[in-house]
Amino acid sequence: MPGDEPLRLENSGGVQMLTRPKPDHVQQPLIQSVVHDMLGQGVFPSTGETAPRASRIMDTVLTGYYGGRMDEF
């Protein structure tokens, strides 16, 4: 399966092949909480009111790096 291949580490000490299991999908907990909310098995903490606030915060944090939302990445 792609992503399960050994990692080749090469430096002045030689070459090492490192085998590590592929990590779980990083978004799985978020996706699962949305699904649980939709199935009535939980409550998703984000709402239509909190989403714009989070977006403004992300824009503020990243503006210095990207130069603004309208610039090409």
TALIN-V778778 format. One record per pair of residues at least 6 apart in sequence whose ideal C-beta (glycine too) atoms are under 7 Angstrom apart, sorted by the first residue. I is the first residue (numbers start at 0). J is the second residue. If there is no record, write none. Layout:
i=<I:I>
j=<J:J>
This chain:
i=<2:3:5:5:5:6:6:7:7:8:8:32:32:33:35:36:36:58:65>
j=<21:21:16:17:18:17:19:14:16:15:17:41:43:43:41:42:43:68:72>
